[in-house]
Amino acid sequence: IGAFGQGLMIIQLSREAAFMRILGVTKKRVRCILVFEQVVLCFAGLFIVTEGLLLYNLELMIRSTSTLVVCGLLYLTGSLCGATGASVLVTRRKALELLQVKE
C-alpha cells in the first residue's frame, strides 16, 4: 500500500518535476526532493496515528507497541521504495515530454 500510494503521488507530480528540470535543477536533486516530500508526509502520518492511538487508548498503545513499530517500519520501507522508483521513472523522461502529457 505504501509503495503503490507513494508511486501514484509522485507520478501525479510529474509536471512539477518537469518545471524544476526546466529551471535548471539536476535530475538527482529533483529525485531527492520528490522522495523527501513523500517520506516527510509518511512520518507525519505515522506521528498522527501514534498520537491518536495514545489519546484513544493508552493501554492498547502499550500492548501493541512492538506490532506498531514493525508495521510502521514496513510502511516506511514500502513508501521509500515506491517513492524512489517513481521519482526515477518520472525524472528519466525528458522535461518537455512531461509537460505535454494530457490528463
Legacy VTK file of the C-alpha trace (Angstrom):
# vtk DataFile Version 3.0
C-alpha trace
ASCII
DATASET POLYDATA
POINTS 103 float
0.000 0.000 0.000
2.794 2.386 0.883
4.751 1.795 -2.310
1.699 1.999 -4.565
0.314 5.144 -2.949
3.608 6.994 -2.930
4.324 5.964 -6.508
0.997 7.288 -7.740
1.509 10.516 -5.853
4.874 11.156 -7.477
3.577 10.292 -10.945
0.908 12.949 -10.379
3.718 15.401 -9.558
5.472 14.830 -12.893
4.536 18.310 -14.113
6.211 19.913 -11.085
9.277 17.771 -11.710
9.333 18.989 -15.318
9.157 22.618 -14.183
12.089 22.062 -11.838
14.101 20.413 -14.619
13.383 23.309 -16.996
14.513 25.784 -14.330
17.880 24.020 -14.220
17.623 21.686 -11.246
19.585 18.469 -11.729
17.837 15.119 -12.056
19.403 13.865 -8.848
18.175 16.867 -6.876
14.645 16.560 -8.311
14.594 12.891 -7.317
15.741 13.752 -3.807
13.095 16.467 -3.472
10.292 14.165 -4.624
11.362 11.339 -2.311
11.935 13.675 0.644
8.417 15.138 0.301
6.826 11.705 0.458
8.969 10.482 3.350
8.121 13.589 5.391
4.422 13.007 4.712
4.833 9.368 5.751
6.489 10.357 9.038
3.775 12.936 9.677
1.089 10.315 9.110
2.762 7.820 11.421
3.115 10.506 14.096
-0.555 11.497 13.843
-1.681 7.878 14.055
0.518 7.273 17.094
-0.777 10.377 18.850
-4.361 9.423 18.029
-3.879 5.950 19.458
-2.293 7.399 22.590
-5.263 9.695 23.092
-7.799 6.977 22.316
-6.496 4.154 24.494
-3.151 4.222 26.298
-3.323 0.537 27.344
-3.859 -0.563 23.762
-0.866 1.507 22.690
1.346 -0.064 25.348
0.268 -3.621 24.475
0.720 -3.217 20.733
3.898 -1.126 20.596
6.073 -3.844 19.036
3.496 -4.621 16.351
3.032 -0.938 15.575
6.780 -0.396 15.246
7.151 -3.313 12.825
4.150 -2.200 10.751
5.385 1.392 10.740
8.834 0.335 9.545
7.328 -1.846 6.821
5.109 1.028 5.690
8.047 3.433 5.723
10.197 0.987 3.736
7.460 0.434 1.177
6.876 4.161 0.883
10.569 4.831 0.405
10.871 2.147 -2.281
7.756 3.328 -4.106
8.788 6.968 -3.965
12.305 6.185 -5.168
11.103 4.043 -8.049
8.500 6.546 -9.181
10.879 9.502 -8.923
13.415 7.679 -11.119
10.643 6.848 -13.580
9.456 10.459 -13.715
12.856 12.122 -13.977
14.170 9.693 -16.584
11.873 11.205 -19.212
12.572 14.498 -20.945
11.093 17.582 -19.311
9.175 18.679 -22.389
7.555 15.246 -22.673
6.292 15.564 -19.103
4.751 18.957 -19.828
2.894 17.685 -22.891
1.121 14.837 -21.070
-2.648 15.267 -21.212
-4.605 14.415 -18.110
LINES 1 104
103 0 1 2 3 4 5 6 7 8 9 10 11 12 13 14 15 16 17 18 19 20 21 22 23 24 25 26 27 28 29 30 31 32 33 34 35 36 37 38 39 40 41 42 43 44 45 46 47 48 49 50 51 52 53 54 55 56 57 58 59 60 61 62 63 64 65 66 67 68 69 70 71 72 73 74 75 76 77 78 79 80 81 82 83 84 85 86 87 88 89 90 91 92 93 94 95 96 97 98 99 100 101 102
